[in-house]
Amino acid sequence: MLINKAATRSWAATDFPGIERSLFRNTEHGGRASFVRLAAGSRFPRHTHQGGEEVVVIAGRVSIGGVDLDAGDYLHTDAGEEHDVVALSDAVIFVSSQKPTPLVE
């Protein structure tokens, strides 16, 4: 059993300004499950999915591949699909990917 309590959650900066990650776990195939915190206006570049990915918007508003999503919205990406992520407001999203997602740009 793996537990990640909100009260003791830690955040780490990413290579992208305004974006932080709280990693829950890495998968056996190179994917991961994590919360991603995005400051309004920040952008995670276009990337390709080698496996499926699930995203749930926990708070705020984001645009993923040009589709605006609000708190509570869900998105599934199949292997081979590409998209970027833009924070339309301060936001937190849950991301679970089966495999790595290399950048396109």
C-alpha positions in Angstrom: 0.0 0.0 0.0 1.3 3.5 -0.9 -0.1 6.5 0.9 0.6 10.2 0.1 -1.0 12.4 2.7 -2.0 16.0 1.7 -0.6 17.4 4.9 2.9 16.1 4.2 2.9 16.4 0.4 6.0 17.8 -1.1 6.3 19.7 -4.4 9.3 19.8 -6.8 10.0 22.3 -9.5 10.0 21.0 -13.1 12.1 22.3 -16.0 9.1 24.4 -17.0 8.5 27.8 -15.3 5.4 27.9 -13.1 5.0 24.1 -13.0 5.6 21.9 -10.0 5.0 18.1 -9.5 4.2 16.1 -6.5 5.1 12.5 -7.5 3.0 9.7 -6.1 4.7 6.8 -7.9 6.6 5.7 -11.0 5.2 2.8 -13.0 7.1 -0.3 -14.1 6.9 1.0 -17.8 8.3 4.5 -17.2 5.0 6.3 -16.6 4.0 8.0 -13.4 1.1 9.2 -11.2 1.3 12.7 -9.8 -0.3 15.9 -9.0 0.9 18.8 -11.2 0.5 22.3 -10.0 0.5 25.0 -12.7 0.6 28.8 -12.2 -1.7 30.8 -14.5 -0.2 31.2 -17.9 2.4 28.4 -17.5 2.7 25.8 -20.3 3.8 22.2 -20.5 5.1 21.7 -24.1 3.5 19.5 -26.7 4.4 15.8 -26.0 3.6 12.4 -27.4 1.9 9.6 -25.4 3.6 6.2 -25.7 0.8 4.7 -23.6 -2.6 5.9 -22.3 -2.9 8.8 -19.9 -5.6 10.0 -17.6 -6.0 13.6 -16.3 -8.5 14.9 -13.7 -8.6 18.6 -13.1 -8.5 19.0 -9.3 -8.7 22.8 -9.1 -8.6 25.7 -11.6 -8.8 25.7 -15.3 -6.5 24.3 -18.0 -6.4 23.9 -21.8 -5.2 20.5 -22.9 -4.7 20.1 -26.7 -7.0 23.2 -27.2 -9.8 21.8 -25.0 -10.7 23.9 -21.9 -11.2 21.8 -18.8 -12.5 22.9 -15.4 -12.3 21.4 -11.9 -13.8 18.0 -11.9 -13.3 17.4 -15.7 -11.6 14.2 -16.9 -9.5 13.5 -20.0 -8.1 10.3 -21.4 -5.4 10.3 -24.0 -4.6 7.2 -26.1 -1.1 6.0 -27.1 0.1 8.1 -30.1 -1.8 11.2 -29.3 -0.1 14.5 -28.7 -1.1 17.7 -26.8 0.3 20.5 -24.7 -1.1 21.8 -21.4 -1.8 25.5 -20.7 -2.9 26.9 -17.4 -5.8 29.3 -17.9 -5.8 30.0 -14.1 -3.8 28.6 -11.2 -4.5 24.9 -11.4 -3.8 21.5 -10.0 -4.3 18.4 -12.1 -3.9 14.7 -11.4 -2.0 12.9 -14.2 -1.5 9.1 -14.5 0.5 7.9 -17.5 1.2 4.3 -18.4 4.5 5.1 -20.2 6.9 8.0 -20.8 5.7 11.1 -22.7 8.6 12.5 -24.8 8.4 16.2 -25.8 7.7 17.0 -29.5 9.0 20.6 -29.4 
